[in-house]
């Protein structure tokens, strides 16, 4: 029987290179997501500021980083109890409405889609750079 050899050295090199990508991408991904969180915070605060009934929620809109090392996430919204305007607790009523009606007049969902498109673009650019 005749045998043959397959050179897999390039695949091993690729495997090593791909293994380094997550470590290199974390700081750059962090910057992209932090900027997006800031943009969403500002947009959300502007929506509350524009409401005649829920203006005092605006100064309480914050963001906080969640996760460790390789996990990156941000929680964005009115801070309840410790905020500047002490109106953070009204954020849910402003957006979802109250149990007995009222509220629900502040719209924030429309802020997410444009920011998600920007995040996707920047993350794909980072990944493209990392793969080169």
DOMIBA-645331 format. One line per field, with one value per residue: chain; x, y, z of N, C-alpha, C, O, CB in turn; residue number from 1. Coordinates in Angstrom, 1 decimal, always signed. Atoms other than C-alpha are relative to their C-alpha. Glycine has a CB too. Example, Ala and Ser with C-alpha at 12.3 -4.5 7.8 and 13.67 -1.06 7.14 Angstrom:
<nodes>
mol = [A_A] .
nc1 = [+0.9_-0.9] .
nc2 = [-1.2_-1.1] .
nc3 = [+0.0_+0.0] .
cac1 = [+12.3_+13.7] .
cac2 = [-4.5_-1.1] .
cac3 = [+7.8_+7.1] .
cc1 = [+0.9_-0.8] .
cc2 = [+1.2_+1.1] .
cc3 = [+0.0_+0.8] .
oc1 = [+1.9_-0.3] .
oc2 = [+1.2_+2.2] .
oc3 = [+0.7_+0.9] .
cbc1 = [-1.0_+0.4] .
cbc2 = [+0.0_+0.5] .
cbc3 = [+1.2_-1.4] .
seq = [1_2] .
</nodes>
This chain:
<nodes>
mol = [A_A_A_A_A_A_A_A_A_A_A_A_A_A_A_A_A_A_A_A_A_A_A_A_A_A_A_A_A_A_A_A_A_A_A_A_A_A_A_A_A_A_A_A_A_A_A_A_A_A_A_A_A_A_A_A_A_A_A_A_A_A_A_A_A_A_A_A_A_A_A_A_A_A_A_A_A_A_A_A_A_A_A_A_A_A_A_A_A_A_A_A_A_A_A_A_A_A_A_A_A_A_A_A_A_A_A_A_A_A_A_A_A_A_A_A_A_A_A_A_A_A_A_A_A_A_A_A_A_A_A_A] .
nc1 = [+0.8_-0.8_+0.4_-0.1_-0.1_+0.7_-0.7_+0.9_-0.7_+0.7_+1.1_-0.4_-0.3_+1.3_+0.6_-0.7_+0.4_+1.4_+0.0_-0.4_+1.0_+0.8_-0.8_-0.3_+1.3_+0.7_-0.1_+0.6_+1.4_+0.4_+0.1_+1.1_+1.2_+0.1_+0.4_+1.5_+0.7_+0.1_+1.0_+1.4_+0.3_+0.4_+1.2_+1.1_+0.2_+0.7_+1.4_+0.6_+0.0_+1.0_+1.4_+0.5_+0.3_-1.1_-1.3_-1.0_-0.7_-1.2_-1.4_-0.2_-0.3_-1.4_-0.4_-1.0_-0.6_+0.3_-0.9_-1.4_-1.0_+0.4_+1.5_+0.2_+1.4_+0.4_+1.4_+0.2_+1.4_+0.1_-0.5_+1.0_-0.4_-1.3_-0.3_-0.1_+1.3_+0.8_+1.2_-0.3_+1.1_+1.1_-0.4_+0.9_+1.4_-0.1_-0.1_+1.0_+1.3_+0.3_+1.0_+1.4_+0.0_-0.9_-1.4_-0.2_-0.1_-1.4_-0.4_-1.4_-0.3_-0.6_-1.4_-0.8_-0.3_-1.1_-1.2_-0.3_-0.7_-1.4_-0.8_-0.4_-1.0_-1.3_-0.5_-0.5_-1.3_-1.0_-0.3_-0.7_-1.4_-0.6_-0.3_-1.0] .
nc2 = [-1.2_-1.2_-0.9_-1.4_-0.9_-1.3_-1.0_-0.7_-1.1_-1.3_+0.1_-0.2_-1.4_-0.7_+0.4_-0.8_-1.4_-0.2_+0.0_-1.3_-1.1_-0.5_-0.9_-1.3_-0.7_-0.4_-1.5_-0.7_+0.2_-0.8_-1.4_-0.1_+0.2_-1.1_-1.1_+0.3_-0.2_-1.4_-0.6_+0.4_-0.8_-1.3_+0.1_+0.3_-1.2_-1.0_+0.3_-0.4_-1.4_-0.5_+0.3_-1.0_+0.6_+0.8_-0.7_+0.2_+1.3_-0.2_+0.0_+1.3_+1.1_+0.3_+1.3_+0.7_+1.2_+1.3_+1.1_+0.0_+0.3_+0.2_-0.3_-1.4_-0.4_-1.2_-0.2_-1.4_-0.4_-0.9_+0.5_-0.2_-0.2_-0.7_-0.9_-1.4_-0.6_+0.8_+0.4_+1.3_+1.0_-0.2_+0.4_+1.1_-0.5_-0.9_+0.8_+1.1_-0.4_+0.4_+1.1_-0.5_-0.8_-1.1_+0.3_+0.7_-1.0_-0.2_+1.1_+0.2_+1.1_-0.5_-0.3_+1.2_+0.5_-0.7_+0.2_+1.4_+0.0_-0.6_+1.0_+1.1_-0.5_-0.1_+1.3_+0.7_-0.6_+0.5_+1.4_+0.0_-0.4_+1.0_+1.1_-0.3] .
nc3 = [+0.0_+0.1_-1.0_+0.3_-1.1_+0.1_-0.8_-0.8_-0.7_+0.1_-0.9_-1.4_-0.2_-0.1_-1.3_-1.0_+0.2_-0.4_-1.5_-0.6_+0.3_-1.1_-0.9_+0.6_+0.3_-1.2_-0.2_+1.1_-0.1_-1.1_+0.4_+0.9_-0.8_-1.0_+0.8_+0.3_-1.3_-0.2_+1.0_-0.5_-1.3_+0.4_+0.7_-1.0_-0.8_+0.8_+0.1_-1.3_-0.1_+0.9_-0.5_-1.0_-1.3_-0.5_+0.1_-1.1_+0.1_+0.9_-0.6_-0.6_+1.0_-0.1_+0.5_-0.9_+0.7_-0.6_+0.4_-0.4_+1.0_+1.4_+0.1_+0.0_+0.2_-0.7_-0.4_+0.2_-0.4_-1.2_-1.2_-1.0_-1.4_-0.2_+1.1_-0.2_+0.0_-0.9_+0.8_+0.7_-0.2_+0.9_+1.3_+0.4_+0.3_+1.2_+1.2_+0.1_-0.5_-1.4_-0.2_+0.1_+1.1_-0.1_+0.3_+1.3_+1.0_+0.5_+0.9_+0.0_+0.8_+1.3_-0.1_+0.0_+1.4_+0.6_-0.8_+0.3_+1.3_-0.2_-0.7_+0.9_+1.0_-0.6_-0.4_+1.2_+0.4_-1.0_+0.3_+1.3_-0.3_-0.8_+0.8_+1.0] .
cac1 = [+0.0_+1.2_+1.1_+0.9_+1.6_-0.4_+1.4_-0.7_+1.8_-0.2_-3.3_-1.4_-0.1_-3.7_-4.9_-2.3_-3.1_-6.8_-6.2_-4.6_-7.5_-9.7_-6.9_-6.1_-9.8_-10.9_-9.4_-10.6_-14.0_-14.2_-13.7_-16.4_-19.0_-18.2_-18.7_-22.1_-23.1_-22.3_-24.3_-27.3_-27.1_-27.1_-29.9_-32.0_-31.4_-32.5_-35.7_-36.5_-35.5_-38.0_-40.9_-43.0_-43.7_-40.4_-37.7_-36.2_-35.3_-32.8_-29.9_-30.3_-29.6_-26.2_-24.3_-22.3_-19.9_-20.8_-18.7_-15.1_-12.0_-13.3_-17.0_-18.0_-21.4_-23.1_-26.3_-27.8_-30.8_-32.1_-30.3_-32.7_-32.1_-28.6_-29.0_-28.6_-32.2_-33.7_-36.2_-34.6_-37.4_-39.8_-37.9_-40.0_-43.3_-42.1_-41.3_-43.7_-46.5_-47.9_-50.1_-53.1_-52.4_-50.5_-46.8_-45.5_-44.9_-41.1_-39.9_-36.4_-36.5_-35.7_-32.3_-31.1_-31.2_-28.9_-26.4_-26.5_-25.6_-22.6_-21.4_-21.6_-19.7_-16.9_-16.7_-16.4_-13.7_-11.8_-12.1_-11.0_-7.9_-7.2_-7.3_-4.8] .
cac2 = [+0.0_+3.4_+6.0_+9.8_+12.6_+15.7_+18.8_+20.2_+22.8_+25.7_+24.4_+24.2_+27.7_+28.9_+27.1_+28.9_+32.3_+31.9_+31.0_+34.4_+36.4_+36.4_+37.9_+40.6_+41.4_+41.9_+45.5_+46.6_+45.1_+46.7_+50.1_+49.5_+48.3_+51.1_+53.7_+52.0_+52.0_+55.7_+56.5_+54.5_+56.2_+59.6_+58.7_+57.2_+60.3_+62.5_+60.6_+61.0_+64.6_+65.2_+63.8_+66.4_+63.9_+62.0_+64.6_+63.8_+60.3_+61.6_+62.4_+58.9_+57.0_+55.3_+52.3_+49.7_+47.1_+43.5_+40.4_+39.5_+39.4_+37.8_+38.5_+42.0_+43.4_+46.6_+47.3_+50.6_+52.4_+54.5_+53.8_+53.2_+54.7_+56.2_+58.5_+62.2_+63.1_+60.5_+59.6_+56.3_+54.3_+55.9_+54.6_+51.4_+53.3_+55.8_+53.1_+50.2_+52.1_+51.7_+48.9_+51.2_+52.8_+55.9_+56.2_+54.2_+57.4_+57.3_+55.2_+53.8_+50.7_+52.7_+53.5_+49.9_+49.0_+51.8_+51.2_+47.4_+48.1_+50.2_+47.6_+44.9_+47.0_+47.8_+44.3_+42.9_+45.4_+44.4_+40.7_+41.4_+43.2_+40.4_+37.8_+39.6] .
cac3 = [+0.0_-0.9_+1.9_+1.9_+4.2_+4.9_+6.2_+9.0_+10.2_+8.9_+10.7_+14.0_+13.5_+12.8_+15.9_+18.0_+16.4_+17.0_+20.6_+21.2_+19.8_+22.9_+25.1_+22.6_+21.9_+25.5_+26.0_+22.6_+23.0_+26.4_+24.9_+22.2_+24.8_+27.3_+24.5_+23.6_+27.3_+27.5_+24.4_+25.7_+29.1_+27.4_+25.1_+27.9_+30.1_+27.3_+26.9_+30.6_+30.5_+27.6_+29.7_+31.6_+34.4_+34.7_+34.3_+37.7_+36.6_+34.0_+36.4_+37.9_+34.6_+35.0_+33.7_+35.5_+34.1_+34.8_+34.5_+35.1_+32.9_+29.7_+30.4_+29.5_+29.9_+31.0_+32.9_+31.9_+33.5_+36.3_+39.6_+42.4_+45.8_+45.4_+42.4_+42.0_+41.4_+43.7_+40.9_+39.7_+41.3_+38.9_+35.9_+35.7_+35.9_+33.3_+30.8_+31.6_+33.3_+36.8_+38.3_+38.3_+35.0_+34.2_+33.2_+30.2_+28.4_+28.1_+25.2_+25.3_+23.1_+19.9_+21.3_+21.2_+17.5_+16.2_+19.0_+18.3_+14.7_+15.7_+18.2_+15.6_+13.0_+15.5_+16.8_+13.3_+12.5_+15.7_+14.8_+11.2_+12.5_+15.0_+12.3_+10.1] .
cc1 = [+0.9_-0.6_+0.2_+0.1_-0.8_+0.7_-1.1_+0.6_-0.7_-1.3_+0.3_+0.4_-1.3_-0.7_+0.6_-0.3_-1.4_-0.2_+0.4_-1.0_-0.8_+0.8_+0.2_-1.3_-0.7_+0.2_-0.7_-1.5_-0.6_-0.3_-1.3_-1.3_-0.2_-0.5_-1.5_-0.8_-0.2_-1.0_-1.4_-0.4_-0.4_-1.3_-1.2_-0.3_-0.7_-1.5_-0.8_-0.1_-1.1_-1.4_-0.4_-0.2_+1.2_+1.4_+1.0_+0.6_+1.3_+1.3_+0.3_+0.4_+1.5_+0.2_+1.0_+0.5_-0.3_+1.0_+1.4_+0.9_-0.5_-1.5_-0.1_-1.4_-0.3_-1.4_-0.2_-1.5_+0.0_+0.5_-1.0_+0.6_+1.2_+0.2_+0.0_-1.4_-1.0_-1.3_+0.2_-1.1_-1.2_+0.3_-0.9_-1.4_+0.1_+0.0_-1.1_-1.4_-0.2_-1.1_-1.4_-0.1_+0.9_+1.5_+0.0_+0.2_+1.4_+0.4_+1.5_+0.5_+0.7_+1.4_+0.9_+0.5_+1.2_+1.3_+0.5_+0.7_+1.4_+0.9_+0.4_+1.0_+1.4_+0.6_+0.5_+1.3_+1.1_+0.4_+0.8_+1.5_+0.7_+0.4_+1.1_+1.4] .
cc2 = [+1.2_+1.0_+1.4_+0.8_+1.3_+1.0_+0.8_+1.2_+1.3_+0.0_+0.2_+1.4_+0.8_-0.2_+0.9_+1.5_+0.3_-0.1_+1.2_+1.1_+0.4_+1.0_+1.3_+0.8_+0.6_+1.5_+0.8_-0.1_+0.7_+1.4_+0.2_-0.1_+1.1_+1.2_-0.2_+0.2_+1.5_+0.7_-0.4_+0.8_+1.4_+0.1_-0.2_+1.2_+1.1_-0.3_+0.3_+1.5_+0.7_-0.3_+1.1_-0.6_-0.8_+0.6_-0.4_-1.4_+0.2_+0.0_-1.4_-1.1_-0.1_-1.3_-0.6_-1.2_-1.2_-1.0_+0.1_-0.3_-0.2_+0.2_+1.5_+0.3_+1.3_+0.0_+1.5_+0.3_+0.8_-0.8_+0.3_+0.2_+0.8_+1.1_+1.4_+0.7_-0.7_-0.4_-1.3_-1.0_+0.2_-0.4_-1.1_+0.5_+0.9_-0.8_-1.1_+0.4_-0.6_-1.1_+0.5_+0.9_+1.2_-0.4_-0.7_+1.0_+0.2_-1.3_-0.1_-1.1_+0.4_+0.3_-1.2_-0.4_+0.8_-0.3_-1.5_-0.1_+0.5_-1.0_-1.1_+0.4_+0.0_-1.3_-0.8_+0.6_-0.5_-1.5_-0.1_+0.4_-1.1_-1.2_+0.2_-0.3] .
cc3 = [+0.0_+1.1_-0.4_+1.3_-0.2_+1.0_+0.7_+0.8_+0.0_+0.9_+1.5_+0.3_+0.1_+1.3_+1.1_-0.1_+0.5_+1.5_+0.7_-0.2_+1.2_+1.0_-0.6_-0.2_+1.3_+0.3_-1.1_+0.0_+1.2_-0.4_-0.9_+0.9_+1.0_-0.7_-0.3_+1.3_+0.3_-0.9_+0.4_+1.2_-0.4_-0.7_+0.9_+0.9_-0.7_-0.2_+1.3_+0.1_-0.9_+0.5_+1.0_+1.4_+0.6_-0.2_+1.1_-0.1_-0.8_+0.7_+0.7_-1.0_+0.1_-0.8_+0.9_-0.8_+0.8_-0.6_+0.4_-1.2_-1.4_-0.2_+0.1_-0.3_+0.8_+0.3_+0.0_+0.4_+1.2_+1.3_+1.1_+1.4_+0.3_-1.0_+0.4_+0.2_+0.8_-0.7_-0.7_+0.2_-0.9_-1.4_-0.6_-0.4_-1.3_-1.3_-0.2_+0.4_+1.4_+0.1_-0.2_-1.2_+0.1_-0.4_-1.4_-1.1_-0.5_-0.8_-0.1_-1.0_-1.3_+0.1_-0.2_-1.4_-0.6_+0.7_-0.3_-1.3_+0.1_+0.7_-0.9_-1.0_+0.7_+0.4_-1.2_-0.5_+0.9_-0.4_-1.3_+0.2_+0.8_-0.8_-1.0_+0.5] .
oc1 = [+1.9_-1.8_+0.8_-0.4_-0.8_+0.9_-1.8_+0.0_-0.8_-1.7_-0.4_+0.1_-1.4_-1.2_-0.1_-0.6_-1.7_-1.0_+0.0_-0.9_-0.9_+0.3_+0.2_-1.2_-1.5_-0.8_-1.3_-2.2_-1.7_-1.3_-2.0_-2.2_-1.3_-1.3_-2.3_-1.9_-1.2_-1.8_-2.3_-1.5_-1.4_-2.1_-2.3_-1.4_-1.6_-2.3_-1.9_-1.1_-1.7_-2.4_+0.4_-0.1_+1.2_+2.3_+2.2_+1.5_+2.2_+2.2_+1.5_+0.7_+2.3_-0.7_+1.8_-0.3_-0.3_+1.4_+1.8_+0.4_-0.6_-1.9_+0.3_-2.0_+0.5_-2.3_+0.5_-2.4_+1.1_+0.1_-1.4_+1.4_+1.3_+1.3_-0.3_-1.5_-2.2_-2.4_-0.7_-1.3_-2.0_-0.6_-1.3_-2.0_-0.9_-0.6_-1.7_-2.3_+0.5_-1.7_-2.3_-1.0_+1.5_+1.8_-0.9_+0.0_+1.6_+0.4_+2.2_+1.7_+1.5_+2.1_+2.1_+1.7_+2.1_+2.4_+1.7_+1.7_+2.3_+2.1_+1.6_+2.0_+2.4_+1.8_+1.6_+2.2_+2.2_+1.6_+1.7_+2.4_+1.9_+1.4_+1.6_+2.4] .
oc2 = [+1.3_+1.0_+1.7_+0.3_+1.8_+0.7_+1.6_+1.7_+2.0_+1.0_+0.8_+1.9_+1.7_+0.7_+1.4_+2.2_+1.3_+0.6_+1.5_+2.1_+1.6_+2.0_+2.4_+2.0_+1.5_+2.2_+1.8_+0.8_+1.3_+2.0_+1.2_+0.7_+1.5_+1.9_+0.8_+0.8_+2.0_+1.5_+0.5_+1.2_+1.9_+1.0_+0.4_+1.6_+1.7_+0.6_+0.8_+2.0_+1.7_+0.2_+1.4_+0.1_-1.0_-0.2_-0.5_-1.6_-0.6_-0.6_-1.6_-2.3_+0.8_-1.9_+0.2_-2.0_-1.2_-0.8_+1.1_-1.0_+0.8_+0.1_+2.1_-0.2_+1.6_-0.4_+2.3_-0.4_+1.1_-2.0_+1.4_-0.6_+1.5_+1.8_+1.8_+1.6_-0.2_-0.5_-1.7_-1.8_-0.7_-0.4_-1.0_+0.1_+0.8_-0.4_-1.2_-0.2_-1.5_-1.4_-0.3_+1.8_+1.3_-1.6_-0.5_+0.6_+0.9_-2.4_+1.0_-1.2_-0.3_+0.4_-1.0_-0.7_+0.1_-0.4_-1.7_-0.9_-0.1_-1.1_-1.5_-0.4_-0.4_-1.5_-1.5_-0.2_-0.8_-1.8_-0.9_-0.2_-1.3_-1.9_-0.7_-0.1] .
oc3 = [+0.7_+1.3_-1.5_+2.3_-1.4_+2.2_+0.1_+1.7_+1.0_+1.4_+2.2_+1.3_+0.9_+1.9_+2.0_+0.9_+1.1_+2.0_+1.8_+0.4_+1.4_+1.4_+0.1_-0.2_+1.2_+0.4_-0.8_-0.3_+1.1_+0.1_-0.7_+0.7_+1.3_-0.2_-0.2_+1.2_+0.7_-0.5_+0.3_+1.4_+0.1_-0.5_+0.8_+1.1_-0.2_-0.2_+1.2_+0.6_-0.5_-0.1_+1.9_+2.4_+1.8_-0.3_+0.8_+0.7_-0.6_+0.3_+1.0_-0.6_-0.1_-1.3_+1.5_-1.4_+2.1_-1.7_+1.1_-2.2_-2.1_-1.4_+1.0_-1.2_+1.7_-0.5_+0.6_+0.0_+1.7_+1.5_+1.3_+1.8_+1.3_-1.0_+1.6_+1.1_+1.0_-0.1_-1.5_-0.7_-1.1_-2.3_-1.7_-1.4_-2.1_-2.3_-1.2_+0.0_+1.9_-0.9_-0.6_-1.2_+1.2_-0.3_-2.2_-2.3_-1.6_-0.3_-0.4_-1.4_-1.8_-1.0_-0.6_-1.6_-1.1_+0.1_-0.4_-1.5_-0.6_+0.4_-1.0_-1.3_+0.1_+0.3_-1.1_-1.0_+0.4_-0.4_-1.4_-0.4_+0.5_-0.6_-1.7_-0.2] .
cbc1 = [-0.9_-0.1_+0.8_-1.1_+1.5_-1.6_+0.9_-0.8_+1.4_-0.4_-0.7_+1.3_+0.8_-0.9_+0.2_+1.5_+0.2_-0.9_+0.9_+1.4_-0.9_-0.5_+1.3_+0.6_-0.9_+0.5_+1.4_+0.6_-0.3_+1.0_+1.2_+0.0_+0.1_+1.4_+0.8_-0.1_+0.7_+1.4_+0.3_+0.0_+1.3_+1.1_+0.0_+0.4_+1.4_+0.7_-0.2_+0.8_+1.4_+0.2_+0.0_-1.3_-1.1_-0.1_-0.2_-0.8_-1.0_-0.2_+0.0_-1.1_-0.5_+0.4_+0.5_-0.7_+1.5_-1.5_+0.0_+0.2_+0.7_+0.4_-0.8_+0.9_-1.0_+0.4_-0.3_+0.2_-0.8_-1.4_+1.4_-1.0_+0.2_+1.1_-1.1_+0.8_-0.6_-0.3_-0.3_+1.3_-0.4_-0.3_+1.4_-0.1_-0.5_+1.3_+1.4_+0.5_-1.1_-0.5_+0.2_-0.3_-1.5_+0.0_+0.6_-1.2_-0.6_+1.0_-0.6_+0.6_-1.2_-0.9_+0.3_-0.7_-1.2_-0.3_-0.2_-1.2_-0.8_-0.1_-0.8_-1.3_-0.4_-0.2_-1.1_-1.1_-0.1_-0.5_-1.3_-0.6_+0.0_-0.9_-1.2_+0.0] .
cbc2 = [+0.0_+0.7_-0.2_+0.5_+0.3_-0.1_+0.9_-0.9_+0.1_+0.2_-1.3_-0.9_+0.6_-0.5_-1.5_-0.1_+0.4_-1.1_-1.1_+0.4_-0.5_-1.1_-0.7_-0.3_-0.9_-0.7_+0.4_-0.5_-1.5_-0.1_+0.5_-1.1_-1.3_+0.3_+0.1_-1.4_-0.7_+0.7_-0.6_-1.5_+0.1_+0.6_-1.0_-1.2_+0.5_+0.1_-1.6_-0.6_+0.6_-0.6_-1.4_+0.6_-1.0_-1.4_+1.5_+0.2_-1.0_+1.3_+1.1_-0.4_+0.5_-0.2_+0.1_-0.4_+0.2_-0.4_+0.0_-1.0_-1.3_-1.4_-0.8_+0.7_-1.1_+1.3_-0.6_+0.4_-1.3_+0.5_+0.5_-1.2_-1.3_-0.9_-0.2_+0.7_+0.1_+0.7_+1.1_-0.5_+0.1_+1.5_-0.5_-1.1_+0.9_+0.8_-0.8_-1.1_-0.6_+1.2_-0.6_+0.8_+0.5_+0.7_-0.9_-0.9_+1.3_+0.2_+0.2_-0.2_-0.9_+1.2_+0.6_-1.1_+0.1_+1.5_+0.2_-0.9_+0.8_+1.3_-0.6_-0.5_+1.3_+0.9_-0.8_+0.0_+1.6_+0.1_-0.8_+0.9_+1.3_-0.4_-0.4_+1.4] .
cbc3 = [+1.2_-1.4_+1.3_-1.0_+0.4_+0.4_-0.9_+1.0_-0.5_-1.5_-0.2_+0.2_-1.2_-1.2_+0.3_-0.2_-1.5_-0.7_+0.4_-0.7_-1.1_+0.8_+0.4_-1.4_-0.7_+1.3_+0.1_-1.3_+0.2_+1.2_-0.8_-1.0_+0.7_+0.6_-1.3_-0.5_+1.2_-0.2_-1.4_+0.2_+0.9_-0.9_-1.1_+0.8_+0.5_-1.4_-0.3_+1.2_-0.5_-1.3_+0.6_-0.5_-0.2_-0.7_+0.0_+1.3_-0.8_-0.7_+1.1_+0.8_-1.4_+1.5_-1.5_+1.3_-0.1_-0.2_-1.6_+1.1_+0.4_-0.4_+1.1_-1.1_+0.5_-0.8_+1.4_-1.5_+0.2_+0.2_+0.3_+0.0_+0.6_+0.0_-1.0_-1.1_-1.4_+1.3_-1.0_+0.5_+1.4_+0.0_+0.0_+1.0_+1.2_+0.1_+0.0_+0.9_-0.9_+0.8_+1.4_+1.3_-0.3_+1.4_+1.0_-0.2_+0.5_+1.3_-1.4_+1.3_-0.3_-0.5_+1.4_+0.6_-0.9_+0.0_+1.5_+0.1_-1.0_+0.8_+1.2_-0.8_-0.5_+1.2_+0.8_-1.1_+0.1_+1.4_-0.1_-1.0_+0.9_+1.2_-0.7_-0.4] .
seq = [1_2_3_4_5_6_7_8_9_10_11_12_13_14_15_16_17_18_19_20_21_22_23_24_25_26_27_28_29_30_31_32_33_34_35_36_37_38_39_40_41_42_43_44_45_46_47_48_49_50_51_52_53_54_55_56_57_58_59_60_61_62_63_64_65_66_67_68_69_70_71_72_73_74_75_76_77_78_79_80_81_82_83_84_85_86_87_88_89_90_91_92_93_94_95_96_97_98_99_100_101_102_103_104_105_106_107_108_109_110_111_112_113_114_115_116_117_118_119_120_121_122_123_124_125_126_127_128_129_130_131_132] .
</nodes>
